[in-house]
Amino acid sequence: MTSESRAGELLPGILAQYRLNPDGIHGATHWGRVLENGRRLAAATGADPAIIEMFAIFHDACRWSEGRDPEHGPRGARLAEALRAKTGLDGSQLEDLLNACQCHTRGPGPGASVTVLTCLDADRLDIPRVGLAVRPGLLFNPAAREPRMLEWASDRAGRLVVPSLCDEEWGWQP
């Protein structure tokens, strides 16, 4: 089973427990753009696409507020841990997923894997959705700082593009 179909299978349960509007700024369309960003970056960084897929749907899944909510990352990691059998990830992959979810609210520790850093960049590239500019100095991978990547991701985030994968892969429409 591919990670895409696993994400599609997990999404209804994740959305059922989601406390916010799934169409909101931290909801499923954001998750789709994070996945698209991550897939593009992974082609350059060598990051694990299965982990990026799972990060996209778990990283903001346990937000309690659209504003400041510093514990949402660790809560998302706990949700991923609880659903680990359904993610299809092996032990080291799950460890990277949990680390990426936990540290996306506080930043990575020393020695974070390229996959964790790619997950964090994929999320940070979608910040224009809230009216802020991407700050290249806060991105970890050179691929994320490439002008074409910055322009592409910023444009899509600023226009709140609904990625086709939301429907095509996840079976979700806003």
N, C-alpha and C positions, 0 to 999 in steps of 0.2 A: 504494500500500500504506500502511495506517495505521501509526502508531507502535506501537499496541497489538499488531498482528500482527508487526511487526518485533521487538518485545520478546519475544513468544512464540517466534519463530523463533530468537532469540539465546539464550534462557534455557537450553536443554539444553547448549549448549557452555560457557556461563558456569558452570553448575552442575558440569559435568564437570571443570573445572579448579579448582573451589572446594575449598579444603583443610579446611574446617570442616564441621560438621553442617549441612546445608541447613535443618534445622528449628531450629537454634540461634538465639541472641539477635541475631545479625547476619545471619541467613539470609533465605531467600526470603519468609517471612511478614512479616518486618521490611521488606523491599523493597516488598512490596505495600502495607503501611500508609504507607510514605513516599510511594508514588505516590498513594494516596488523599488524603493530606494535601496533597501538591503540587497535585493537581487542584483541590481546594477553594480553596487559596490563589490559584492562577492565575486563577480566576474574578474575584478581587478585585484582584490585582496586575498582571494583563496578561502574566504570564510565559508563555514559549513551552512549551506542553504536550508537544511532541515531545522537548524537552530534558529536561523533568521525567521523562518516561517512561524515557529512557535513563539519567538519573542514578540513578533508583530501582534499576535492575538492575546498574549498574557501581560505585556509590560504595563498597560494602563487598565487592565480588566478589573482591577479592584480599587479604583478611585472612588472616593466618597465625596469629592468636590471637584468642580472644574477649576478651582483656584488652588491655592497652596494645600498640598496634601503629601507631606514628605514620607509618609509610611506606605504610600500606595505601591511602591516598587517591591518592598518586602512582602506585602500582602499578595501581590501578583505572583511572586516566587512561591509562596505557600500554596496558592491555587494550582500552580504548575506541578508542584510536588505531589499534591493530592491527586492530580489527574495523570501522573507520570506514565502509568501503563497505557493510557490512551494516546500519549504523544508519539510513541514509537521510537523515542530516543534511547540510546544506550546510556550507561552510567556516566561516562565522561561528557557526552553531549548534554545530558540533563544537568550536570554540574555547571557547564558553561551557560545554559539557559537560566538556571537559578541565579548565577552570578550576574548575568546581564540584567535580569529583572531587578535584583536587589540594588545594584550599583547605578542604575540609570537615574536614580533620584539623588545620588551623592557622589557619583564619579567612580571610576575604576581604581582598584588597588594596583600596586606594583605587580608586574608580571601578568596582567590580564591578557588573554589570548586575542589573536587577531579577530576571531569570531565575535567575542564580546565587544571589542572596540568597534567592529563593523555594525553591530546591533545599535550601539549608542549613537554612532554617526547617522545611521538610517533614521533614527528618531529625531535627532537634532536638525537634520535637513528639512524636517517638516514644520519647523517653528514659525515660518511666515504665516501659517494658518491663523495665528493669534496677533498678527500685525507686527511682529518683530523680524528683524533681519537675521539671517544665519551669520554667526560669527566664526569665520574660518579658523581663527586661532583656537577655538574650542573643539575643533574636529580632530580626530585621532589619526585618520588614514589620509595619505596624500591623495588618494582617489576621491575622497569626499571633498577635498579642497580644489579640485580641478574646476576651472571656470565653467565648463559645459555642464558638469554635474550640479554645481551650485545654481546655475541659471535654470536648468531643467526642473530640479526639485523645488526651488523657490517659486517658480511660476505656478507649478501644480498646487503647491501648498497655499499660495496666495489666492488662487482661484477656487480653492476647496474642491478640486477635482475628485469625483467619485471614480476610483479605479475600476475598470471592467472586471478585474479579478474578484471583486466583492460579489458580483453576481455569478460570473463564469466558473469560479473555483469554489467559492464559499456558499453560493446559493442565497446570498443576502442582498437585499436592495433597500436603500433608505426610503 
